[in-house]
Amino acid sequence: MTTLDDHEQPAIPQLAQQRRHMAHYGLGTAIDLTLFGSDTGDYLTQATHLIDQYEDRLTVNRSQSEVMAINHAAGQHPVQVSAATYSLVKQAIQLSQQHFGFNTLIGPLVKLWRIGFDDAQVPTQAEIDARLKLVDPFSVELDDQLFSVYLQHPGMELDLGGIAKGYIADRIQDYWEAFGQRAGMINLGGNLLMVGNSPLHPDQKWRVGIQNPLSPRGNAIASVKIGPCSAVTSGIYERHLDINGKSYHHILDSKTGYPRQNDLLSVTILSKQSIDGEIETTRLFFAGQPEANWGIDRDDLYGAIFVTKEKKIQLVGLDRANVTLLDPDYEII
């Protein structure tokens, strides 16, 4: 029998390409985490703990969380929360006040429609009008000294669902990079974050699939060759209510109280930070088309991909040579 010196380890062939994978359920979705070249699965396990801890603080799908404590106290008193929760809530409020489509006070409308749940319904106009009075992002008091949040009117509700996944994905990347992990993939139910350079291809680029909006998840209509990035999609296919011959998707417009109507099936944003992908998919989905000069002054926004109901794919900020069409039913214009 031979023994290894304390400083010797058996060589693992092509270690950089060896993958460790962990499946998890959280944030209301199936989660997949992958690391390449890691000598331990501990970083995957700790990432799932991070996800669970953030969900415990931020969820509105349980009766107890820091965000639900804020909601329960609406119209009564401020609620002090942790620094992380306060920072994310403050960012969400400031974004909501810009009125580009994102509104973190959308909670009363989301719970009225219940799209994606078994008891989803088409509400009456009177019910919608009543909820529209409760979605004003200027009716919130923030205290930077106490980390407290106060919703001024009873019935108001924060909902961080439009930003939380991106925030959490970025925190997982921070954690992995802090421990020197070189490459990995974070998939939070369709929110993708590709960490480091890809060890799977000689050019070290990732291949990011663009979801077919009319097919089950996992079916791609195109593939983008790109470096480290986040890929986030807003689409009408994820959750919808079909009733009386009409289909209502889950992206609600806080100005009208109804699902936002336009010619788009989806918008995908490729960006450095996943939270920016969340923000910009909402911005461009509500715009309904490419915005003039979008991303031109930001080097952390890499590109946008619009998919229309006519099955046209429009690229913004991306080199056509790096995009491969996979479905002949679609056309890149």
N, C-alpha and C positions, 0 to 999 in steps of 0.2 A: 504494500500500500504506500502511495505517495501522498504528501500533503502540499497544499499551496502556501506559499509565503503570504503573510498578511497583506502584502501590497499587490499580489498577483490575483487576477481573476481569469477564468476561462474565457477565451475569445468567443463572441457571439457573431456568427457570419452576418454581414450587412446589418449591423445593429441599428443604423440610422433609419432603415426601412422597417424594422420590427415594430409592430403596432400592438398597443394595449388598448382594449376597448371596454367600456362599461355602459350598460343601458340603465336607465333610471326613469322613474315617473315623478313628475313634479310640474308645477306651474300649469296644471291642467292638461298636460301633453306628454307624449313619449319623448325622452331625451336620450341623445347618444353622445358620448364623450370618447375621443380617441387621442392617444399620445403616441408619437413615433420616437423610437430610440431611447425610451425611458427605462431605467433599470428597476423600477418599482411601480406597482399599481396604486401606491398611496396617494399620488397626486390626483388620480381619478376619484378615489374615495373622498378625499377632502373637498374636491370640487362639488360632489353631490351634497356634502354637508353644507357648503356655501349656498347652494341653490335652496336647500330646505330652510336655512336660516333666513335668507332674504324673503322667501315665500311666507314664512311665519310673520314677518314684519309688514309685508306689502300687500298681501292678498285681500280681495274683497269677496272671495267665495267661501269664506268662513265667518263665523260670528265674532271671532276674536283675532285681532291683529292690530298693529299700531295704526294703520290706515283706517280700520273699522272703528277704533277708539275715537279718531277724529270725526268720523261720520256719525257715530252715536251721539256725539256732543254738539252736533250742528245746532246753532241757534241758542246754545246754552253757555258754553265756556270754551276757552282755548285748551288744547291738549299738547303736553310736552312729549316729544318723541326722540328717538335716537338721532345722532348726528347724520348717519347715512340716510335714514328715512327723510329727515328734514331737508337735506340737500337735494334729494330727488324730487320731493314734493315742491320745493321752491322752484327748481328748474322747470317742472311741469306746469306750474302756475304761470311763470313768466312766458313760456311758450304759448300757453293758452290765450294769454292776453294779446298775442299778435294776430289772432283771428285768421289763420291760414288753413284751418280745418281741424288741427289738433285741439282737443278740449278735455282736460283731465277732470272737469266737473260733469262729464257726460253721464255719470253714474245713474241718476234718476231715469234718464231715457233708456239706458241699457237694461235696467231692471224692469222697465215698463214693457219693452218689446220682448225681452228674454230670448232673443235669437240665439240658437245653438243649444237651447234647453228644451226638454219635453213639453213644457208649458208655454212655449213661444206663442205670441198672439199679435194681431194687428190692432193696435189701440185706437180708441176714438179720437177725433180731433180735440175734443174737450180735455181728454186725458193728456194728450201731447202738449196742448197749450199750457196746462197747469205745470207740467214738468219743465217747459222752456223757461219758466220764471226762476228755476233753481239751478241753471247751468252757467251763471255769470261768473267768470274767473276773477272779476274785480271785487266780488263779495267775499273775499278771503283776507284774513289778517295773518301776517307772518311776523314772528318775533325772532330775529337773529341772535338775540342774547339768551333767550330761554329755549330755543329750538321748539317753539310752540306754533301750532296751526289752529286757526279759528274760522270755521265756516259760519257766516253771519246769520243764515236763515235756516230754520228747521226744515228738514227734508233734503238739504244739499248733501251731495256725496262725491267724494274723490274716487276716481278709478284710474289706477296707474297702468292698466292693461295695455295701453298704447305705447308704453315706454320702458316698462320694467324688464322685459326679456332682454332687450338690448343692453340695459344697464348691468344686468346680472352676467351676461356673456362677457362684457368688458372686464368685470371683476374677476372672472375665472381666468381670463387671459393674463391679467395682472398677477394673479397668484402663481400661475404656471411659470411666467417669465421671471418672477422673483426667485424661483428655485431653479432657474437655468434650463427649463425645458425648451427645446429648440423648435419643435413642430407638433402641431396637433389640430384637431377639428372639434369645434363645439357646435352641436346642433340642438337648439332648444325649440324643438317642434317646428322646424322650418326657418328659424333664425339661425343662420350659419355664420360662424367666425372661423376663418382659416388662419392658424397661428404659425408664424415663421414661414420659411420656404418649404415647398413640397418635396419630400424625399421620394416621391413616387414616379417622377418624371426627370429625365436628364436636364431639361431646361429649368427645373426647380419651380415651375409654375403649377398652380392648382387648376383643376378643371371644375368649374362651378356650373351645375345644371340649372336651367331656368324652368321652373315647374310649369307643366301644362295646366292652365287654369280650368280646363274642362275634364280632367282625368284625376284619378286618385293620386295622392302624394307619392312621389317617386318617379313619375313619368315626366321626362324633360322634353321640351320642344327645341332647346338650343343649349349649347355649352360655351362658356366663356373661359378663355385661358388668361390667367391673371395671377399676380403675386399675392402676398398676405393681404387679406381683406375680410370685411364683413359683407354678407349678402342678406338683405332683408326684403321681403315682399309684402305689399298690401294688395289683397285681391278679394274679389266678390265671391270666390269659390269656397273659402274656408268654412264659413257658417252661413246658412240662409234658411229662410222660412218660405215654403211653397204652399200657397193657399188660394183657392178660387181662381186658379189659372195664372196667378201672379207669383213672382219670386222676389223676396225681400232679403237683401244681404245685410251683413252685420255692421257695415261702416256707416254710422249714423252722422248726420249733419246737425250740429247743435244750433244752427240758425233756423232750420225748418222742422226738426224733430223726426225726419224721415231718412231712410237710407239715401246716401249721395248718389245722384243719377248722372251718368256720363257714358262715354263710348268705350270705357276701359274695362278689361277683364282683370288686369293686374299692372302694378308697377314694381320693379325690383331696383333697389339701390345698392351699388357696390361702393363701400366706403372704408375708411380706416377704423373708425369706431362703430360698434354695433348700435349704440344709442343714437348716433347721427343717422344711421340707416332707418331706424324707426321713425325719426322725426321727418326725414326727407321723403320717405315713401308716402306718408300722410300728406305732406305738402303737395307733392306732385299728383297723387291720386285725386285730391280735391281740385287741383288746377285742371285736371282732365286731359292735359297735353303738356309737352315740354315747355318750360318757362324760359323766356329770353334770358340769356346770360347765366342760366343756372349753373352753379358750381365753378364759374369761371375765375372767381377770386379765392377759391379754396382748394388747396392741394390735398385735402383729406377726403374729398368726394371724388371718386374715381369714374363714376358713370351711372347712367340710368337706362333701364330697358322697359319700354311700354309695350303691352300686349293689348290689342283692341278686340272688340267683339267681332270685327271682320277678319280676325286671325292675321292681322298685320303686326310685325315686330319692328319697333322703332328704337334705334340706338342713339344715346346722347353721351358724348364724351368717351366713347369706346372705339377702338380701331376695328373696323369690320373684319380685318384679317385674323383677329383673335376670337371671333365668334363663329361657331359651327352650327348650322341648322340641322336639327335631328328629326324634325317632323315635317314631311312634305305638304301637310295641310296648312302650314303657316308660311309666311313670306316675310323676309327681311326687306324693309323699304328704306 
